[in-house]
Amino acid sequence: MWIPYDIRASLKAETSPEVIRLSRSDMAQREFLVGFFLRNPVTQVWELDLVAGSDSTEIPAGAELPGARLSFFGNDSGKLAEVIYRLPAVSAEDALTRAHADFQRRLLRWQVEIGRGMAIAGWRIADMTHGARWRCTPFRPSAMKVDFGALGTMPADLAPFAELFQRARNAPDAASRLMAAFAILHAARTGHAALSGCGAEGFRVTQEMLIHSGAMAADQPLEGLDLPGLDAVLRPAHDRLTAPGGMLAAVLDDLPAQRQMALLANLADLIAHRLIGAEIRARIAGRPVSVPPPSHAAETRAESGALRA
């Protein structure tokens, strides 16, 4: 059962609608807190292999983010788990965008200087004037019961595409997920023999797919597109990630661009899953299928919590 893993485009309110409304309607500059949860991409634990220190003394963010300060917080093991920005802004989105731009480059410097794996796991925001709070953290899906005895091995000719799907599912970044999933969609669109029964000719992007992947918030309309039409939308995003000669391009996106990339990657990932699943069902049934049927959304739950004052 496919679930969206990249949730950068979502921001869940954690306080009452009235408090959120007051915060959003106030365009005066005021103090916000933005906390970034950190993750070790190897262990997947929400901590970095860095000592947080014995206190949470604030340091200035510097000239590129005037008026902002940041603090470092460890978990029970003393490892760095969250970095919190205190900065002036006119809205939660403004605070997040400015803090994210600074922290993204700061984290890149840490990685180069220290050499350890580091990633942002999510974030939380607090409007200190109105008491409004938001959070963006990965969903924790419920465990599924599986009949392992009924699932055999992947057919040999389809296994390379299933491995591409595995890369898309396991990649921690939207760019890698988009490139892997796009390769599957391209193979289906161009008639690769291993995907001949996946229903590529009759495929259409449905509203259910857009809702499930979060791509309803994409910049361009996507509902009703066939695979060639979807290719035309995804290819510019894909091609900007590669340089001449087939090399990976050096691209640094801001948060709004990352959000759009995440939405497209989610959709491509979902459709790759549908196409491969349709191919397997067609082989079992001994006949092709016209359109990959929709799957039911997995039950999910978001973590709750409040930002440190």
N, C-alpha and C positions, 0 to 999 in steps of 0.2 A: 504494500500500500504506500503510494508515493506521498511524501509530505514536503513542503518547502523548507529548505534549510537556511536560506539566506533571508534575513528579515530586516535588512537595513532600511527598507522603505517604510517600516511600521514604527509607530510611536504610541504606546498604550498609556492612556491617562490613568493615574492612580489616585486621583482625588475627585471630588464631586463635580458634576457638569457645571454647576454654578461657579465654582472656584476656577475651573479651567476657562470658562467663558470670560471671567473677569481678567484673568491673566492675558488671554489672547486679545482682548479689546484694549488693553493698556499698551500704548506705544511709547511710553516714557522709558528712558534708559534707567535701569535698575540692576540690582545684583542677582546673578544666577549662579547656581552650582551645576557643573557637568562632571559626572563621574564616569570614567572608562574602566570597565572590567577587563582584565587581562587573562590571556590563555596561553598555555604551552602547547604549540601545535603538534608536538611529538606525543606527550602523555595525555593531551586533551584536558588536563586539569586546569581549573581557573586560577592559575598562579604562574609567575615567572620564576626562573631559577636565579632570582636576585634577592638579596637581603633588603627588606623594607626599611630597616633602621629602627631605633628604639623610640622614636617620636614621629610626629606628623607635621614637623615644622614646614611652613609655607615658604616657597621660593618664588621670586618674580619670573613670569614667563619670558620677559625680555621685550626688546624694542618692537618685534613683529606682532606682539599682542599686548599693547599698552594697557596698563591697569589690571592685568590678569595675574593671578598667582596660582600655584599648584602645590598640592600636598600628596604624599605617598603613603599608602596604607597597606599593611601586611595582613596575612591571615593568621590562624592559630599557630602555624608552623614558622611564622616570621618571614615568609616569602611574599614578595610584592604581588598584590592581588588587584589593587585599584589605584588609579590616579585621579584626583579630584581637582578640577579647575574652579576657581572663584573669579568671575569676570563680569564687567558691565555689559548689558545687552538690552535690546528692545523687545525681544521675544525668545521663547524657548528654542525655536528653529535658528534664530540668529546666534544665540549662545552656543548651540550645538555645532553649527557650521563653522564658526570661528575657532572654537576650542578643538574641534576635530582636525581642522587644517593644521593647527600648530602641533597637536599631539601626533598626527600621522608622520610628519617630518621628524619630530623628536624621536619617535619609536624607530624610524629608519636609521637615525644616527646611532641609537643604542645598539641596534642589530649589527651594524658594521663595526662599531668600536668594540663590542663585547663578544659578538660571534654566536650568540644563543638564539634559538627560535623564539619568536614573540609574535603575538597577534592580539587584536582587539576582539573581545568576546561579545561586547554589548555596551550599553551606556544607560545612564539615568540622569534626569534633569530636575532641578528644583528652582522655582521662582520664589526667592526669599521674601519678596514683598507680599505676594498673595497666597503663599503656601501651596501653590500648585506643583504637582509632581507628575513626571512621565517616566516610562521605562521602555527600553528596547533590548530584549534578551531572547535567546533561542527558545523555541518551544520544546517541551519535554513530552514526547508522545507516549501513550500507554503501550505496554508490552503486548505483542500479538501472539496468539496461539497458532502454531504452524504444524501441519502434518508433514514432518520431514520425510516420512517413508514414501509419500506421494510425489516428492520432488526428486527427479533424477538429475543427470548432468546436462549442461548446456550443449546443444548440438555443435559439433566441431566448427562448422562453417559460420555459425552465428556467434561463437564465443569471442572472436575479436571485437565485435560490436558490443557485446555484453561487457567486455572489459573496458571499452570506451565509456559505457554507461557507468561502470564502477568508478572510473576516474571522475566523471561528472558528479556522482553522488558523494565521493570522498574528498573532493577538492575543497580546501578551506576558503578559496577566493572565487569570486564570481567570474573573473576573466578565464581562469582555467576551466571552470564548469561550462562556460559558454562555448569555448573552443572544442571541448570533448563532445558535448551534446550536438553541436552544429555539425560535426563530422558524421554523426549518425543520420541526422536529417538529410544531409547532402547525399549520403549513400542511398537512402531510401528514395529521394527525389530523382536521382540519376539512374535508378533501376538496378542496383547491385543485386546479384543473384541470391545472396543470402537473405535479402529482405523482400523478395519478390511477392510474398504473400501477406505483407503487412498492411495492405490497403492504401498505399501511398497516393494512388490516383484519385481516390474519393475522399481523401482526408480534408477536413476543414477545422480551423480553430474555432472552438465553441466558447460560449460565455462561461460555461462551467470550468473549462480549462483556465480561462483568464482569472476567474475568481479564485480557483484552487491555487494557482501559482502566484497570485498577487498582481498579475500583469494588467489588471483593469486600470491600474494607475500609470501605465506606460504613456509616454508622450504622444504616441501615434495610435490610431485605431487598428486593432488586430483581429477582431471577431470576423469570422467568415473567410479568412485567408486560407488558400490552399498552400501546399508546400512550396511551389515556386514563388508565391506572394510572400510567404513567411521568409523564404531565403532572401528576398530583396530587402526585407527589413533587418534581418540578422546579419547579413553579410558585411555591411559597413562597420558594424560593431565588432565583428570578428576580424575583419581585415586590418583594422587600425591596431590590432594587437600583434600583428606580424610585420616585420620589416622586409625589404628586398633580400632575396636569397633564402627566404624561409626562416629567418631568425626571429626570435621574439623581440617585439618592439619595446623600448623603454618608455612606458606610459605612466604618468602619475595623475590620477583623476582626483578631483575634489569630491566631497560627499554627495552633492546632487548628481554628479555623473556616475558615481559608484552605485547610487540607488537605482538609476535607470539600467545600468549594466546588470545589477542583481535581478531586476524584474525580467529582463530578457533571458538571462541565464536560467532563472527558475522555469520560465515557459519552455525553453528549448530542452531542458532537463526532463520536464514532465512529458513533453511530446515524444522524446526519445524513448522514454519508458513505455508509453502507449504503443508506439510502433513495434518495438521489440516484443512486447507482450502479445500484440496482435499477430505477429509472425509465428510465435510459438503456438497460439491457439489455432491458427490456420493449419499448421502442420499436424496438430493433434486431430483436428477435424477432417483433415485430408482435403480441404478446400480453402480458397482465399476468402478474406473478409473485406468488406468495402470500406468501413471506417472503424478505427479502434474505438471500442466502447469506453465510456467514462468509468473511472473508478470512484469509489466512495472516499470522501475525505477522512483521514485518520483523526481520531479524537486527540486533541492536544490540550496542553495546559501551559500557561505562562507563569514564570516565577513571579512572586510578589515581594515587595520590600519597600523601604523608604531610604532616601538619600541622607547621608550623615549631614547634620547641620553644622 
